[in-house]
């Protein structure tokens, strides 16, 4: 599997990419996702950003975001680490 693929109108991203971005081990990522402790947000670009998708993943203290193009190539990635503080609610909003 490529790191990001499109399947039946949805975006699929390799769990290793998410785990790496959030700075946690893959088994812990899976466990926390099943427990609802890691959530995500998917946004589709419009106008000048048409064809792009922004995928954002939230853990208790980090936000990991990737921007992909229409071929599934990752064109940008970023992580915000809030240390011991929980993520502010304003960071969880679309476009934030």
C-alpha positions as a Markdown table, in Angstrom:
| # | Residue | x | y | z |
|---|---|---|---|---|
| 1 | Unk | 0.0 | 0.0 | 0.0 |
| 2 | Unk | 1.2 | 3.5 | -0.8 |
| 3 | Unk | 1.1 | 5.9 | 2.2 |
| 4 | Unk | -2.1 | 7.4 | 0.9 |
| 5 | Unk | -4.7 | 5.9 | -1.5 |
| 6 | Unk | -8.2 | 6.7 | -2.6 |
| 7 | Unk | -10.6 | 3.8 | -2.3 |
| 8 | Unk | -14.3 | 4.1 | -3.3 |
| 9 | Unk | -14.4 | 7.8 | -2.7 |
| 10 | Unk | -12.6 | 7.7 | 0.6 |
| 11 | Unk | -9.0 | 8.5 | 1.6 |
| 12 | Unk | -7.0 | 5.7 | 3.2 |
| 13 | Unk | -3.7 | 6.6 | 4.9 |
| 14 | Unk | -1.2 | 4.1 | 6.2 |
| 15 | Unk | -1.4 | 3.8 | 10.0 |
| 16 | Unk | 2.4 | 4.0 | 10.3 |
| 17 | Unk | 2.3 | 7.6 | 8.8 |
| 18 | Unk | -0.2 | 8.6 | 11.5 |
| 19 | Unk | 1.7 | 6.9 | 14.3 |
| 20 | Unk | 4.9 | 8.6 | 13.2 |
| 21 | Unk | 3.2 | 12.0 | 13.0 |
| 22 | Unk | 1.7 | 11.7 | 16.4 |
| 23 | Unk | 5.0 | 10.3 | 17.9 |
| 24 | Unk | 3.5 | 7.0 | 19.2 |
| 25 | Unk | 4.1 | 3.4 | 18.5 |
| 26 | Unk | 1.8 | 1.7 | 15.9 |
| 27 | Unk | 0.2 | -0.7 | 18.5 |
| 28 | Unk | -0.6 | 2.2 | 20.8 |
| 29 | Unk | -2.1 | 4.1 | 17.8 |
| 30 | Unk | -4.4 | 1.2 | 17.0 |
| 31 | Unk | -5.4 | 0.8 | 20.7 |
| 32 | Unk | -6.2 | 4.5 | 21.1 |
| 33 | Unk | -8.1 | 4.7 | 17.9 |
| 34 | Unk | -10.3 | 1.8 | 19.0 |
| 35 | Unk | -10.9 | 3.5 | 22.3 |
| 36 | Unk | -11.8 | 6.8 | 20.6 |
| 37 | Unk | -8.8 | 8.6 | 22.1 |
| 38 | Unk | -7.5 | 9.5 | 18.6 |
| 39 | Unk | -9.9 | 11.2 | 16.3 |
| 40 | Unk | -9.7 | 12.6 | 12.8 |
| 41 | Unk | -11.0 | 15.2 | 10.5 |
| 42 | Unk | -11.0 | 15.1 | 6.7 |
| 43 | Unk | -11.4 | 18.2 | 4.5 |
| 44 | Unk | -11.6 | 18.5 | 0.7 |
| 45 | Unk | -10.1 | 21.5 | -0.9 |
| 46 | Unk | -12.1 | 23.9 | -3.1 |
| 47 | Unk | -11.2 | 26.6 | -5.5 |
| 48 | Unk | -7.4 | 27.1 | -5.5 |
| 49 | Unk | -7.0 | 24.0 | -3.3 |
| 50 | Unk | -9.3 | 21.8 | -5.5 |
| 51 | Unk | -7.9 | 18.3 | -5.7 |
| 52 | Unk | -6.3 | 18.4 | -2.4 |
| 53 | Unk | -7.3 | 16.8 | 0.9 |
| 54 | Unk | -6.3 | 17.8 | 4.4 |
| 55 | Unk | -6.4 | 15.0 | 7.0 |
| 56 | Unk | -6.0 | 15.9 | 10.6 |
| 57 | Unk | -5.5 | 13.5 | 13.5 |
| 58 | Unk | -5.8 | 14.4 | 17.2 |
| 59 | Unk | -4.4 | 12.6 | 20.2 |
| 60 | Unk | -4.6 | 14.0 | 23.8 |
| 61 | Unk | -1.6 | 16.3 | 23.4 |
| 62 | Unk | -0.8 | 16.4 | 19.6 |
| 63 | Unk | -2.3 | 17.3 | 16.3 |
| 64 | Unk | -0.9 | 15.8 | 13.1 |
| 65 | Unk | -1.9 | 17.1 | 9.8 |
| 66 | Unk | -1.2 | 16.0 | 6.2 |
| 67 | Unk | -2.1 | 17.6 | 3.0 |
| 68 | Unk | -2.3 | 15.4 | -0.1 |
| 69 | Unk | -2.8 | 16.0 | -3.8 |
| 70 | Unk | -5.2 | 14.2 | -6.1 |
| 71 | Unk | -2.6 | 11.4 | -6.7 |
| 72 | Unk | -2.3 | 10.7 | -3.0 |
| 73 | Unk | 1.2 | 12.2 | -2.7 |
| 74 | Unk | 1.8 | 13.9 | 0.7 |
| 75 | Unk | 2.7 | 17.5 | -0.1 |
| 76 | Unk | 2.8 | 18.9 | 3.4 |
| 77 | Unk | 2.8 | 17.4 | 7.0 |
| 78 | Unk | 2.9 | 19.1 | 10.3 |
| 79 | Unk | 2.7 | 18.3 | 14.0 |
| 80 | Unk | 1.7 | 20.5 | 16.9 |
| 81 | Unk | 2.8 | 19.2 | 20.3 |
| 82 | Unk | 1.2 | 20.7 | 23.3 |
| 83 | Unk | 3.5 | 18.9 | 25.8 |
| 84 | Unk | 1.6 | 18.0 | 29.0 |
| 85 | Unk | -1.3 | 20.3 | 28.1 |
| 86 | Unk | -4.4 | 19.0 | 26.4 |
| 87 | Unk | -5.2 | 20.2 | 22.9 |
| 88 | Unk | -7.2 | 23.5 | 23.0 |
| 89 | Unk | -10.7 | 23.1 | 21.5 |
| 90 | Unk | -9.9 | 25.8 | 18.9 |
| 91 | Unk | -7.3 | 23.5 | 17.3 |
| 92 | Unk | -9.9 | 20.8 | 16.7 |
| 93 | Unk | -12.0 | 23.0 | 14.4 |
| 94 | Unk | -11.9 | 22.6 | 10.6 |
| 95 | Unk | -9.3 | 24.8 | 9.0 |
| 96 | Unk | -7.7 | 25.6 | 12.4 |
